[in-house]
Amino acid sequence: MKVIFKIYIAGLMFVSLQTHAVLDIKITQGIEQALPIAIVPFSWSQASSVTPFDLSKVITDDLKRSGRFDVMDELDLPQRPANFDAINFNDWRKLGMENILIGNLMLTETGDYDVSFRLIDVYRGKQIAGFRIPAKPNLLRRVAHQISDIIFEKLTGTAGAFDTRVAYITVKKIKDKKIHTLQIADADGYNAKILLESPEPLLSPSWSPDGKKIAYVSFEGRNSAIYIQDILTGKRERVSAYEGINSAPSWSPEGSRLAMTLSKDGNTEIYIMSLHSKKLKRMTVHGGIDTEPAWSPDGRKLAFTSDRSGGPQIYEMDIRGGDPKRISFDGKYNARPRYSPDGRYISLVHAVNGSYRIGLLDLSNGSINTLTDAKLDESPSFAPNGGMIIYATTGVRGAQLAAVSVDGRIHQRLGLQQGDVREPVWGPFLK
C-alpha cells in the first residue's frame, strides 16, 4: 500500500491536531417529562487546594444537553454528601429528586487520579451504579463523559453517547479567499482540532469503524480525490483519483472496504473498493445518477441515492448481487441515506413543500417521519447509540450544525464562533 504523502499541492496545509473554536451547544427543545437528578460536586482529597477539574459540571452539562434530564441547580442542593452514609434521603425526597450522583476525586502518589462515583435511587435508598476509575490528568474530561454515559444508560435504558466525537467541515472567508477545514471535536464540542486545511473544497468526511481514521474528498488538485487520513499522526493516503467524479466515501462495518461514487467508466455509479488490494467492484449499472452509498450495520446491503425513477430517491441493494429496489416513495425528493445503528431506520433529506428537512424512513413500512422544520437541512448522521441525528442547517447566520432526537422531541443547535459549518458525521463509540 503506497502512501501518497510526499506530493503536496501548493496552498494545502496540514495542521496537526490544532486546537480550534469550541462548539456552543444549546438545547432548543427537550422532552416534557425530563428525569429529575442532582449532581453533587465531587469531593477532593486535597482539602487545602482547589480541585483540578470540575467533573460535576461536565456531567451536568452532558445530561442537560441530552434534553432528557432535569438537573437540579447546584445552588439548590439541600446537602453535599461525599459518601452514601451522609445522604439524608428525606431531604431529597421532599424536593421530588429521584436520583443523585455523589463522587470523589483523589490524587494518587504517582500524580494521577482515582475517580469514584455512586448513582443512587433516592426513593429506594439504594445504589444503582458505582465505579472507581483511574485517570491521567489529561483524561479527566473523558472520565466525566464516561460517567455521564453510565448514568444515561442506567436511567434511560439506552447507551449514552457523550464519550464520542464528531467530524465536520468548516468554511471561512478571509478577504477574497475561502479556507476549508476538516475538524473533529468531542461530542460536547470541546477539544476541537483541525485535521486538514485547504483553499480548495473538502467534502464527505466518513469515520472508520474504529474511530482512528477519516475518509474524505478533497479538490486540492482541481479534481476530486478520496483520501484516508490517520487522526493521530496526520498521515494520509490517496485511495481514489480517477478521471471524473470521486466522491461520497463510506466505510464498511468491518473497516476493510470503502463504498464510493465514481464516474470513471462514463456514468456516475456505486463501487466498492478493497482497501487492501485497491480492487474495485462495480455495484450499479444504470443510466441514472447513483450516488451517496451507505452500508447497512450488518454489511450486507447498500442504500444509495438515485434519480433512475425521475427524481432523487433511496434505493437498496444486496452487495452479493441483484437489482436495487426503491425503498422511498413518500415525496418527490429523498436523498443522503444513512442507516440507524440497529438497521431499522434510514435518515435522509426529505423535501416538503419546497423545503429540505431531515426525515426518518421506517424500513418496516416505508413511512417517512419529518423531524425538522427548517428550509434547508442536510447531511444527517446518527449518533452511535441511535438516539440522536446530527445534521447541517442553513439559517440567517449561515450554515450551522444541529441535532434532533429520533422521536423529534429534542432539538439542539451547535454553533461555531465564526465561519460556516457543514457535513457533520458522528463518530463511533470510543474504545
C-alpha positions as CSV (number, residue, x, y, z in Angstrom):
1,M,0.0,0.0,0.0
2,K,1.8,3.1,-1.2
3,V,1.1,6.2,0.9
4,I,0.7,9.4,-1.0
5,F,2.4,11.7,1.4
6,K,5.3,13.3,-0.4
7,I,3.4,15.2,-3.1
8,Y,1.7,18.3,-1.7
9,I,-0.4,20.7,-3.7
10,A,0.6,24.4,-3.3
11,G,-1.6,26.0,-0.7
12,L,-2.6,22.8,1.1
13,M,-1.8,22.9,4.8
14,F,-1.7,20.1,7.2
15,V,-2.5,21.3,10.7
16,S,-1.6,18.5,13.1
17,L,-4.3,18.5,15.8
18,Q,-4.5,22.2,16.2
19,T,-7.0,23.5,18.8
20,H,-9.9,25.4,17.3
21,A,-13.1,27.1,18.4
22,V,-15.4,25.2,20.8
23,L,-18.8,24.3,19.6
24,D,-21.6,26.1,21.5
25,I,-24.3,23.5,22.1
26,K,-27.7,24.6,23.3
27,I,-31.0,22.8,23.8
28,T,-33.8,24.5,21.9
29,Q,-36.4,21.9,22.7
30,G,-36.5,18.9,25.2
31,I,-39.0,16.4,26.5
32,E,-41.7,17.5,28.9
33,Q,-41.1,14.7,31.5
34,A,-37.4,15.1,31.9
35,L,-35.9,12.9,34.7
36,P,-35.0,14.8,37.9
37,I,-31.4,14.3,39.0
38,A,-29.0,16.0,41.3
39,I,-25.2,16.0,40.6
40,V,-23.3,16.7,43.8
41,P,-19.9,18.4,43.3
42,F,-17.2,15.7,43.7
43,S,-15.2,15.8,46.9
44,W,-11.5,16.4,46.6
45,S,-8.8,14.6,48.6
46,Q,-6.6,17.7,48.9
47,A,-8.6,19.9,51.2
48,S,-6.1,22.7,51.1
49,S,-6.2,23.2,47.3
50,V,-8.8,23.8,44.6
51,T,-10.0,20.7,42.7
52,P,-8.0,20.4,39.4
53,F,-11.1,19.6,37.3
54,D,-14.8,20.1,37.8
55,L,-16.2,16.7,37.0
56,S,-19.7,17.5,38.2
57,K,-20.0,20.4,35.8
58,V,-19.1,18.3,32.7
59,I,-21.6,15.6,33.8
60,T,-24.3,18.2,34.5
61,D,-23.8,19.8,31.1
62,D,-23.9,16.4,29.4
63,L,-27.2,15.4,31.0
64,K,-28.8,18.8,30.4
65,R,-27.7,18.8,26.8
66,S,-29.3,15.5,26.2
67,G,-32.7,17.1,26.8
68,R,-33.8,14.0,28.9
69,F,-32.8,15.2,32.4
70,D,-33.9,18.0,34.7
71,V,-30.7,18.6,36.6
72,M,-31.0,20.5,39.9
73,D,-29.2,23.8,40.1
74,E,-26.1,23.5,42.3
75,L,-27.3,26.4,44.5
76,D,-30.5,24.5,45.3
77,L,-28.7,21.3,46.7
78,P,-30.0,20.7,50.2
79,Q,-26.7,19.0,51.2
80,R,-23.4,17.9,49.5
81,P,-22.7,14.4,50.7
82,A,-19.4,12.8,49.7
83,N,-20.4,9.3,50.7
84,F,-23.6,7.1,50.9
85,D,-23.9,7.2,54.7
86,A,-24.0,11.0,54.7
87,I,-27.1,11.2,52.5
88,N,-30.3,12.5,54.1
89,F,-32.8,10.8,51.9
90,N,-35.8,12.6,53.4
91,D,-34.4,16.0,52.3
92,W,-34.1,14.8,48.7
93,R,-37.5,13.1,48.6
94,K,-39.2,16.3,49.8
95,L,-37.7,18.1,46.8
96,G,-39.0,15.4,44.4
97,M,-35.5,14.3,43.5
98,E,-35.4,10.8,42.0
99,N,-31.7,10.2,41.7
100,I,-28.5,11.7,42.9
101,L,-24.8,11.3,42.0
102,I,-22.0,11.6,44.5
103,G,-18.3,11.2,43.9
104,N,-14.7,11.6,45.0
105,L,-11.6,12.8,43.2
106,M,-8.4,11.6,44.7
107,L,-4.8,12.4,43.9
108,T,-2.5,9.3,43.8
109,E,1.2,9.0,44.7
110,T,2.0,8.8,41.0
111,G,0.4,12.2,40.2
112,D,-2.6,10.5,38.6
113,Y,-6.1,10.4,39.9
114,D,-8.7,8.0,41.1
115,V,-12.3,8.9,40.3
116,S,-15.1,7.1,42.2
117,F,-18.8,7.7,42.0
118,R,-22.1,6.3,43.1
119,L,-25.5,6.8,41.3
120,I,-28.3,6.4,43.9
121,D,-32.0,5.9,43.7
122,V,-33.4,8.3,46.3
123,Y,-36.8,6.7,46.8
124,R,-35.4,3.2,47.2
125,G,-32.4,4.4,49.1
126,K,-30.2,2.1,47.0
127,Q,-27.2,2.4,44.8
128,I,-27.9,1.9,41.1
129,A,-24.3,2.0,39.8
130,G,-20.9,2.8,41.2
131,F,-17.3,2.6,39.9
132,R,-13.8,3.5,40.6
133,I,-11.9,4.8,37.6
134,P,-8.1,5.6,37.4
135,A,-7.3,8.5,35.2
136,K,-4.4,10.5,33.9
137,P,-4.7,14.3,34.4
138,N,-5.5,15.0,30.7
139,L,-8.2,12.4,30.7
140,L,-10.5,13.7,33.4
141,R,-12.9,15.3,31.0
142,R,-13.3,11.9,29.2
143,V,-13.9,10.2,32.5
144,A,-16.7,12.7,33.2
145,H,-18.2,11.8,29.8
146,Q,-17.9,8.1,30.7
147,I,-19.8,8.7,33.9
148,S,-22.5,10.6,32.0
149,D,-22.8,7.6,29.7
150,I,-23.3,5.2,32.6
151,I,-25.9,7.5,34.2
152,F,-27.7,7.8,30.8
153,E,-27.8,4.1,30.2
154,K,-28.9,3.2,33.8
155,L,-31.8,5.7,33.8
156,T,-33.0,5.5,30.2
157,G,-32.1,2.0,29.1
158,T,-30.2,3.4,26.1
159,A,-26.4,3.5,25.8
160,G,-25.0,7.1,26.3
161,A,-23.0,8.8,23.5
162,F,-21.3,11.5,25.4
163,D,-17.8,9.9,25.1
164,T,-17.8,10.1,21.3
165,R,-16.6,12.6,18.7
166,V,-18.0,14.3,15.6
167,A,-16.3,15.4,12.4
168,Y,-17.3,18.3,10.2
169,I,-16.2,20.8,7.5
170,T,-15.9,24.5,8.1
171,V,-15.7,27.2,5.5
172,K,-14.3,30.6,6.5
173,K,-13.8,33.6,4.2
174,I,-10.6,35.5,4.6
175,K,-10.5,38.6,2.3
176,D,-11.4,37.1,-1.1
177,K,-10.4,33.6,-0.3
178,K,-12.3,30.7,1.3
179,I,-10.5,28.4,3.7
180,H,-11.9,24.9,4.1
181,T,-11.1,22.9,7.2
182,L,-11.7,19.3,8.3
183,Q,-12.2,19.2,12.0
184,I,-13.1,16.8,14.8
185,A,-14.4,17.5,18.3
186,D,-15.7,15.8,21.3
187,A,-19.5,15.3,21.3
188,D,-19.9,18.2,23.7
189,G,-17.9,20.5,21.3
190,Y,-14.7,20.6,23.3
191,N,-11.2,19.6,22.1
192,A,-12.0,20.7,18.6
193,K,-9.0,20.1,16.4
194,I,-8.1,20.8,12.7
195,L,-7.0,17.8,10.8
196,L,-6.7,19.5,7.4
197,E,-6.9,23.0,6.0
198,S,-7.1,23.8,2.3
199,P,-8.1,26.7,-0.1
200,E,-10.0,24.0,-2.1
201,P,-13.3,22.3,-1.1
202,L,-13.3,19.4,1.4
203,L,-16.3,17.2,1.4
204,S,-18.0,14.0,2.8
205,P,-16.0,13.0,5.9
206,S,-16.6,9.4,7.0
207,W,-15.3,7.8,10.2
208,S,-13.6,4.4,10.1
209,P,-15.4,1.9,12.4
210,D,-12.6,2.0,15.0
211,G,-12.6,5.8,15.0
212,K,-8.9,6.1,14.1
213,K,-9.2,7.3,10.5
214,I,-11.4,9.5,8.4
215,A,-12.0,9.2,4.7
216,Y,-13.0,12.4,2.8
217,V,-13.0,14.1,-0.6
218,S,-10.5,16.8,-1.5
219,F,-10.4,19.1,-4.5
220,E,-6.8,20.2,-3.9
221,G,-5.7,19.2,-7.4
222,R,-8.7,20.9,-9.1
223,N,-10.2,17.4,-9.4
224,S,-12.0,15.4,-6.7
225,A,-10.0,12.6,-5.0
226,I,-10.7,10.4,-2.0
227,Y,-8.2,10.3,0.9
228,I,-7.9,8.4,4.1
229,Q,-6.2,10.2,7.0
230,D,-4.9,8.9,10.3
231,I,-6.3,11.1,13.0
232,L,-3.4,10.6,15.4
233,T,-0.4,11.0,13.1
234,G,-2.0,13.1,10.3
235,K,-0.6,10.8,7.6
236,R,-2.9,10.3,4.7
237,E,-3.3,8.1,1.7
238,R,-5.0,8.9,-1.6
239,V,-7.1,5.9,-2.5
240,S,-9.1,7.1,-5.5
241,A,-8.2,9.8,-8.0
242,Y,-9.8,8.5,-11.2
243,E,-10.7,10.9,-14.0
244,G,-14.1,12.5,-13.3
245,I,-16.0,12.1,-10.1
246,N,-14.5,10.6,-6.9
247,S,-16.9,11.1,-4.1
248,A,-19.0,10.0,-1.1
249,P,-16.7,7.5,0.6
250,S,-18.4,5.2,3.1
251,W,-16.7,2.7,5.4
252,S,-17.9,-0.9,5.6
253,P,-18.8,-2.0,9.2
254,E,-15.6,-4.2,9.4
255,G,-13.4,-1.4,8.1
256,S,-11.8,-3.3,5.2
257,R,-13.7,-1.7,2.3
258,L,-15.0,1.7,1.1
259,A,-18.1,2.2,-0.9
260,M,-17.8,5.3,-3.2
261,T,-19.2,7.1,-6.1
262,L,-17.1,7.1,-9.3
263,S,-17.7,8.2,-12.9
264,K,-14.5,6.7,-14.3
265,D,-16.5,4.4,-16.7
266,G,-18.6,7.3,-18.0
267,N,-21.7,7.3,-15.8
268,T,-21.9,8.0,-12.1
269,E,-22.1,4.6,-10.4
270,I,-21.6,3.0,-7.0
271,Y,-18.4,1.0,-6.4
272,I,-16.8,-0.9,-3.5
273,M,-13.1,-0.8,-3.1
274,S,-11.0,-3.3,-1.1
275,L,-8.6,-1.2,1.0
276,H,-6.0,-4.0,1.0
277,S,-5.8,-4.7,-2.8
278,K,-7.4,-1.4,-4.1
279,K,-9.5,-3.5,-6.4
280,L,-12.9,-2.1,-7.4
281,K,-16.2,-3.9,-7.7
282,R,-18.9,-2.0,-9.6
283,M,-22.2,-2.3,-7.8
284,T,-24.7,-0.4,-10.1
285,V,-25.1,-0.3,-13.8
286,H,-27.7,2.2,-14.9
287,G,-28.1,5.3,-17.0
288,G,-29.2,7.4,-14.0
289,I,-27.1,9.1,-11.4
290,D,-26.3,6.7,-8.5
291,T,-24.5,8.3,-5.5
292,E,-24.2,8.7,-1.7
293,P,-23.8,5.0,-0.7
294,A,-24.3,3.9,2.9
295,W,-23.7,0.4,4.4
296,S,-26.2,-1.4,6.5
297,P,-25.0,-2.2,10.0
298,D,-24.6,-5.9,9.1
299,G,-22.6,-5.1,6.0
300,R,-24.9,-7.0,3.7
301,K,-26.7,-4.1,1.9
302,L,-26.0,-0.7,0.5
303,A,-28.5,2.2,0.4
304,F,-27.9,5.0,-2.1
305,T,-29.5,7.9,-3.8
306,S,-30.5,7.5,-7.5
307,D,-32.6,9.6,-9.9
308,R,-33.3,6.5,-12.1
309,S,-37.1,6.9,-11.4
310,G,-37.1,10.6,-12.5
311,G,-36.0,12.3,-9.3
312,P,-33.8,11.6,-6.3
313,Q,-35.0,8.6,-4.3
314,I,-33.5,6.0,-2.0
315,Y,-32.6,2.5,-3.3
316,E,-31.3,-0.5,-1.5
317,M,-29.3,-3.4,-2.9
318,D,-27.7,-6.6,-1.7
319,I,-23.9,-6.4,-2.0
320,R,-23.8,-10.0,-3.3
321,G,-25.8,-9.0,-6.4
322,G,-29.3,-8.5,-7.7
323,D,-31.2,-5.4,-8.8
324,P,-31.5,-2.5,-6.5
325,K,-35.0,-1.9,-5.0
326,R,-36.6,1.5,-4.4
327,I,-37.5,1.9,-0.8
328,S,-38.6,5.6,-0.5
329,F,-41.9,6.6,-2.0
330,D,-43.1,9.5,0.1
331,G,-42.5,12.7,-1.8
332,K,-40.6,13.7,-4.9
333,Y,-37.2,14.2,-3.3
334,N,-35.4,11.8,-0.8
335,A,-31.6,11.7,-0.6
336,R,-28.4,11.2,1.5
337,P,-29.4,7.9,3.2
338,R,-27.8,6.7,6.5
339,Y,-28.8,3.6,8.4
340,S,-29.5,3.7,12.1
341,P,-27.2,1.5,14.2
342,D,-29.9,-1.1,14.7
343,G,-30.7,-1.1,11.0
344,R,-34.4,-0.4,11.5
345,Y,-34.4,3.2,10.0
346,I,-32.7,5.3,7.5
347,S,-32.2,9.0,8.0
348,L,-32.4,11.2,4.9
349,V,-33.0,14.6,3.4
350,H,-36.8,14.8,2.6
351,A,-38.4,17.6,0.6
352,V,-41.6,19.1,2.0
353,N,-43.3,22.0,0.1
354,G,-40.0,23.3,-1.3
355,S,-38.1,22.9,2.0
356,Y,-35.4,20.3,2.6
357,R,-35.7,18.7,6.0
358,I,-34.3,15.7,7.9
359,G,-36.6,12.7,7.8
360,L,-36.6,9.2,9.2
361,L,-37.6,6.3,6.9
362,D,-39.1,3.3,8.7
363,L,-37.8,0.3,6.8
364,S,-40.6,-1.9,8.2
365,N,-43.4,0.0,6.4
366,G,-41.8,2.7,4.2
367,S,-43.2,5.7,6.1
368,I,-41.2,8.9,6.5
369,N,-41.4,10.9,9.7
370,T,-40.2,14.5,9.2
371,L,-38.1,15.5,12.2
372,T,-37.1,19.1,11.4
373,D,-38.8,22.2,10.1
374,A,-36.2,24.5,8.6
375,K,-35.9,25.4,4.9
376,L,-32.5,23.8,4.2
377,D,-31.3,20.9,6.3
378,E,-28.8,18.4,5.0
379,S,-26.2,15.7,5.8
380,P,-27.9,13.7,8.6
381,S,-25.7,11.3,10.7
382,F,-26.8,9.0,13.5
383,A,-25.2,9.1,16.9
384,P,-23.7,5.6,17.6
385,N,-26.4,4.8,20.1
386,G,-29.1,5.7,17.5
387,G,-30.8,8.2,19.8
388,M,-29.9,11.5,18.0
389,I,-29.2,12.7,14.5
390,I,-26.7,15.4,13.8
391,Y,-27.1,17.5,10.6
392,A,-26.3,20.8,8.9
393,T,-28.8,23.6,8.6
394,T,-28.8,26.9,6.9
395,G,-30.3,30.0,8.6
396,V,-29.8,33.7,8.9
397,R,-26.3,33.1,10.4
398,G,-25.3,30.8,7.6
399,A,-24.6,27.1,7.8
400,Q,-24.7,25.6,11.3
401,L,-24.8,22.2,12.9
402,A,-27.9,21.0,14.7
403,A,-29.1,17.7,16.2
404,V,-32.5,16.1,16.7
405,S,-33.7,13.0,18.6
406,V,-35.1,10.2,16.5
407,D,-38.6,10.8,18.1
408,G,-38.3,14.5,17.1
409,R,-38.8,15.8,20.7
410,I,-35.3,17.0,21.4
411,H,-33.6,19.7,19.3
412,Q,-30.1,21.2,19.7
413,R,-28.2,23.9,18.0
414,L,-24.4,23.6,17.8
415,G,-22.8,27.0,16.9
416,L,-19.3,27.9,15.9
417,Q,-17.8,31.3,16.7
418,Q,-17.0,32.0,13.1
419,G,-17.4,30.5,9.6
420,D,-20.0,28.1,8.1
421,V,-20.0,24.5,9.3
422,R,-21.4,21.6,7.3
423,E,-21.3,17.9,6.5
424,P,-21.2,16.6,10.1
425,V,-20.7,12.9,10.8
426,W,-20.9,11.3,14.2
427,G,-18.1,9.0,15.1
428,P,-18.3,5.5,16.6
429,F,-18.1,4.7,20.3
430,L,-14.5,5.2,21.6
431,K,-12.6,2.2,22.8
